[in-house]
Amino acid sequence: MKTEGQSECEGQRMKSADDNRLMGGKLKIDRTQAAVILSGLYLFFSLAGNIAATKVTYFGGLVMDAGFIYSLTFTWRDLIHKQLGQKAAITTIWLSAAVNLLAALYFQLVVMLPAQTDWASAGGQVAWEFLFSLQMRIVLASILTALIAELIDTKVYQLWTRGGREKWPQWTRVFVSNSVSIPVDSLMFPIIAFAGVLGAEGLQQMVWTNIIVKALVTALVFWTIYLVPEKPIYEERT
């Protein structure tokens, strides 16, 4: 039978073990929770970016779409790859494509629903039809572009972490993989999504602006690769 002093000592040892575990870089989450958090944020960046891309805006004096938050998916995909592996990264890419397609189809259903008279008179129906009819095209462009660009990103990342380069600075993985996938994405997406909506000059500006903005975002967030260590951030629970 344990005395009060023994129980107190045991409690302190357990607390110390927990502290050491946290100091070792592990959070109080398991692999499933880590997958949900990392993949969930990737899906948010993708879906929010596709919806925001319906607005054409400017970066300085150059034309661009407003879906620049989408550029975070490239670096975030690297985090998923690093923590959960190549298979999880590829699964997340395909899941994102499916979620975006289902969302776009749902929005088309909403467009066809009868509009309340006052809301329609205020311009709501016209605005919804314009934005989400365009959004369907943007989503299809994004799905095709993302599948190609992100799968290229995954392949380059995987190749870069082999052949002894796994010991190279981790930021090189981000810059090398993004330097290939960003130009591919920036060239394909504007052409598929906005050809016929924007003129040739506008499309050309959008391509270069997307490359510049996504490169800047990469330069600003590349350090997030260090937010998670090489070893899992989660506890392996049995």
C-alpha positions in Angstrom: 0.0 0.0 0.0 1.4 3.4 -1.0 1.9 6.1 1.5 0.9 9.7 0.9 4.6 10.6 0.3 5.1 7.8 -2.2 2.0 8.9 -4.1 3.2 12.5 -4.2 6.6 11.4 -5.5 5.0 9.2 -8.2 2.8 12.1 -9.3 5.9 14.3 -9.6 7.7 11.7 -11.6 4.7 11.4 -14.0 4.6 15.2 -14.4 8.3 15.3 -15.1 7.9 12.6 -17.7 5.1 14.6 -19.4 7.3 17.7 -19.3 10.2 15.9 -20.8 7.9 14.5 -23.5 6.7 18.0 -24.4 10.3 19.3 -24.4 11.1 16.5 -26.8 8.8 18.1 -29.3 5.7 16.0 -29.0 2.2 17.4 -28.5 -0.6 15.8 -26.6 -2.1 14.5 -29.9 -2.0 11.3 -31.7 -1.3 10.6 -35.4 -5.0 10.8 -36.3 -5.4 14.2 -34.7 -2.2 15.4 -36.4 -3.5 14.3 -39.8 -6.9 16.0 -39.3 -5.2 19.3 -38.3 -2.6 19.4 -41.1 -5.0 18.2 -43.8 -7.9 20.3 -42.6 -5.8 23.5 -42.9 -4.6 22.4 -46.3 -8.3 22.0 -47.4 -9.1 25.5 -46.0 -6.3 27.2 -47.9 -7.4 25.4 -51.1 -11.2 26.1 -50.8 -10.8 29.7 -49.6 -8.3 30.4 -52.4 -10.6 29.0 -55.1 -13.6 31.1 -53.9 -11.5 34.3 -53.5 -10.0 33.8 -57.0 -13.4 34.9 -58.4 -12.3 38.4 -57.8 -9.7 39.9 -60.1 -7.6 42.5 -58.4 -4.1 44.2 -58.7 -0.7 43.7 -57.1 1.0 47.0 -57.6 0.0 47.8 -61.2 -0.3 44.1 -62.3 -3.5 42.1 -62.7 -4.0 39.1 -60.4 -6.7 37.0 -58.8 -7.4 37.4 -55.1 -6.9 33.7 -54.3 -3.3 34.2 -53.2 -4.0 32.4 -49.9 -3.9 29.2 -52.1 -0.2 29.7 -52.5 0.1 28.5 -48.8 -0.9 25.0 -50.0 2.6 24.4 -51.5 4.5 24.8 -48.3 1.7 23.2 -46.2 1.9 20.2 -48.5 5.5 19.9 -47.6 4.6 19.9 -43.9 2.1 17.1 -44.5 4.7 15.1 -46.5 7.3 15.7 -43.7 5.1 14.6 -40.9 2.8 12.0 -42.4 4.6 10.8 -45.5 4.2 10.8 -49.3 1.0 8.7 -49.3 -0.7 11.1 -46.9 0.3 14.1 -49.0 -1.0 12.6 -52.2 -4.3 11.5 -50.5 -4.7 15.1 -49.2 -4.2 16.5 -52.7 -6.9 14.2 -54.2 -9.2 14.9 -51.3 -8.9 18.6 -51.8 -9.8 18.2 -55.5 -12.9 16.3 -54.5 -14.0 18.8 -51.8 -13.5 21.7 -54.2 -15.5 20.0 -57.0 -18.4 19.0 -54.6 -18.5 22.6 -53.3 -18.6 24.0 -56.8 -21.4 21.6 -57.8 -23.4 22.6 -54.7 -23.0 26.3 -55.5 -24.4 25.6 -59.0 -27.4 23.9 -57.3 -27.8 27.1 -55.2 -27.7 29.2 -58.3 -30.6 27.3 -59.8 -32.8 27.6 -56.6 -35.6 30.3 -56.9 -34.5 33.7 -55.5 -36.6 35.6 -53.1 -38.0 38.7 -54.9 -36.5 41.5 -52.7 -33.1 39.8 -52.6 -33.1 39.3 -56.4 -34.2 42.9 -57.0 -31.2 44.1 -54.9 -28.9 42.3 -57.4 -28.2 39.2 -55.3 -29.2 36.7 -57.9 -27.2 38.4 -60.7 -24.1 38.7 -58.5 -24.4 35.0 -57.3 -24.8 33.8 -60.9 -21.8 35.8 -62.1 -19.5 34.8 -59.2 -20.4 31.2 -58.9 -20.8 30.4 -62.6 -17.2 31.8 -62.9 -16.3 29.9 -59.8 -17.2 26.6 -61.4 -14.7 27.2 -64.1 -12.1 28.4 -61.6 -12.6 25.2 -59.6 -12.2 23.0 -62.6 -9.1 25.0 -63.6 -7.8 24.7 -60.0 -8.4 21.0 -59.7 -6.5 20.2 -63.0 -3.7 22.7 -62.1 -3.4 21.6 -58.5 -3.3 17.9 -59.3 -0.5 18.5 -61.8 1.5 21.1 -59.8 1.0 19.6 -56.3 1.9 16.1 -57.5 5.0 17.5 -59.2 5.7 19.3 -55.9 5.3 16.0 -54.0 7.7 14.1 -56.4 10.4 16.8 -56.3 10.2 16.9 -52.5 10.5 13.1 -52.3 13.5 13.1 -54.6 15.2 15.9 -52.8 15.0 14.1 -49.5 16.9 11.1 -50.9 20.5 10.5 -51.9 22.0 12.0 -48.8 20.1 15.3 -49.2 17.9 14.4 -46.2 20.6 16.0 -44.1 20.6 19.3 -46.1 18.9 22.3 -44.6 15.1 21.7 -44.6 14.3 25.1 -46.2 16.0 23.7 -49.4 13.1 21.2 -49.7 10.6 24.0 -49.8 12.4 26.3 -52.2 13.4 23.5 -54.6 9.9 21.9 -54.8 8.1 25.2 -54.9 10.4 26.5 -57.6 9.1 23.8 -59.9 5.4 23.7 -58.9 4.7 27.4 -58.6 5.6 28.3 -62.2 3.5 25.3 -63.4 0.5 26.4 -61.3 0.9 30.1 -62.2 1.0 29.4 -65.9 -1.8 26.8 -66.2 -4.4 28.3 -63.8 -4.9 31.8 -65.4 -5.1 30.4 -68.9 -7.7 27.8 -68.0 -9.7 29.9 -65.6 -9.7 33.3 -67.3 -9.1 32.9 -71.0 -11.9 34.7 -72.8 -12.7 36.7 -69.6 -9.4 38.7 -69.6 -7.4 39.8 -72.7 -4.0 38.5 -73.6 -2.2 41.3 -71.8 -4.2 40.7 -68.6 -3.5 37.0 -68.7 0.2 37.6 -69.2 0.2 40.0 -66.3 -1.7 37.5 -64.1 0.8 34.7 -64.9 3.8 36.8 -63.9 2.0 38.4 -60.9 1.1 34.9 -59.6 4.7 33.7 -59.9 5.9 36.8 -58.0 3.3 36.7 -55.3 3.6 33.0 -54.7 7.4 33.3 -54.6 7.1 36.1 -52.1 4.7 34.0 -50.0 7.1 31.1 -50.1 9.9 33.4 -49.0 7.8 34.6 -46.1 6.5 31.3 -44.8 9.3 28.8 -45.8 10.4 28.8 -42.1 7.1 27.0 -41.2 8.9 23.8 -42.3 10.7 24.1 -39.0 7.5 24.2 -37.0 7.5 20.5 -37.0 10.6 18.3 -36.4 11.8 15.4 -38.5 10.4 13.1 -35.9 6.6 13.1 -35.4 5.0 15.9 -33.4 2.4 13.4 -32.1 2.5 10.5 -29.7 2.2 7.0 -31.0 -0.6 5.6 -28.9 -1.4 1.9 -28.6 
